[in-house]
Amino acid sequence: MKEFKNKTAVITGAANGFGFEVAKECARREMKVVMADIDGEDLKKSSQVVKDLGAEVLAVEMDTSVFEEMEDLAKKALDAFGSVDLLFNNAGVVTSGSIWEMPLKDWEWTMGVNVWGMMYGLRVFVPIMLKQKTPCHIVNVSSVAGLLTTPGMPAYHTTKFAVVGMTEAANYQLQAMNANIKMSLYCPGFVQTDLHNCDKRRPERFAIDDDPYYQSASYKTGLAKAKHVITTGIPINSVAQSVFTGIEEEQFYILTHPQYNPVIGLRVKSMLEGKNPSAELFRR
Ligand SMILES: NC(=O)c1ccc[n+]([C@@H]2O[C@H](COP(=O)([O-])OP(=O)(O)OC[C@H]3O[C@@H](n4cnc5c(N)ncnc54)[C@H](O)[C@@H]3O)[C@@H](O)[C@H]2O)c1
């Protein structure tokens, strides 16, 4: 996709972080912008910023982990702007803690947003784009955490690896159809966003309750680590550029943190050489 003016972008998780950055860049490129997010208050503020940049904006408060809400988002986008040309399939959350300690609810939430929500985005918007037959692009947001593993956040890794598999497989199928849709898989390392505060954006059915886990050292240490890695990540100002370069150059894998590339390579090399994984790998 090379032309952006007057095209429509749908962005999930648009009220903060990557989604908000991409929404502002869409406005600068004179696109119409559909900003979807579960956080109504932040969405109101962020969508006003994007409007102030001159864009036509539709703000939709919704939960990507509910299929009917994704369908409703598409309907609202089409009613407002008539087409969907770019999907930034981005909304995500992070959880930490061991598999055997984390409440099942935390798994369900992480999987619900990061995997099901992402899949719902493809399921709903791919047919719309195919029908349009115009050049379209979908960026699925995974992470470097979908390409290598660390010990602290198994649910997050599980979801981000799933997004890698989902996106590669969908992309092969679209290629085989010679479809009008190109895809990118966005895999950044740590970036300064609001991700470590995602607990405050849990849908009601996944709300933190009186489960003692939420008072435990595991939970609190996990939160502190998430806060540390996100707040010491790279500044967010390079995100929109890397995403749009990927779209314009039809780049499938968009990696933004070259320091992790040797570790990704070593992980694959260890597999091919039959070596067992070691936590030493990610300490390099
Ligand atoms: N920040 C990083 O270091 C980093 C690195 C790699 C990948 N990512 C991924 O980038 C994506 C965006 O995260 P971010 O860092 O910009 O975080 P962020 O918290 O700043 O923004 C995420 C947005 O998604 C929204 N959201 C959360 N759950 C939702 C739901 N169920 N429905 C709709 N909206 C929902 C939040 O309200 C928030 O506005 C996520 O998929 C995340 O996993 C982030």
The ligand as an ORCA input file, in Angstrom:
! r2SCAN-3c Opt
* xyz 0 1
  N       5.413     -1.507     24.764
  C       6.196     -2.511     24.440
  O       7.342     -2.593     24.912
  C       5.713     -3.553     23.489
  C       6.669     -4.377     22.892
  C       6.257     -5.334     21.993
  C       4.924     -5.468     21.669
  N       4.006     -4.666     22.283
  C       2.611     -4.857     21.908
  O       2.118     -3.645     21.376
  C       0.696     -3.631     21.473
  C       0.255     -2.278     22.004
  O       0.738     -2.132     23.310
  P       1.322     -0.778     23.887
  O       2.690     -1.072     24.325
  O       1.069      0.321     22.955
  O       0.434     -0.670     25.221
  P      -0.533      0.460     25.758
  O      -1.121     -0.111     27.011
  O       0.146      1.764     25.822
  O      -1.687      0.533     24.648
  C      -2.558     -0.562     24.434
  C      -3.980     -0.068     24.241
  O      -4.812     -1.227     24.051
  C      -6.022     -1.021     24.761
  N      -6.665     -2.298     25.097
  C      -6.312     -3.178     26.053
  N      -7.187     -4.183     26.093
  C      -8.110     -3.930     25.131
  C      -9.274     -4.626     24.701
  N      -9.663     -5.769     25.268
  N      -9.996     -4.085     23.695
  C      -9.630     -2.908     23.125
  N      -8.544     -2.200     23.512
  C      -7.790     -2.724     24.499
  C      -5.621     -0.254     26.007
  O      -6.709      0.432     26.584
  C      -4.540      0.682     25.473
  O      -5.076      1.921     25.091
  C       0.316     -4.804     22.359
  O      -0.146     -5.864     21.551
  C       1.640     -5.165     23.017
  O       1.685     -6.510     23.401
  C       4.374     -3.705     23.164
*
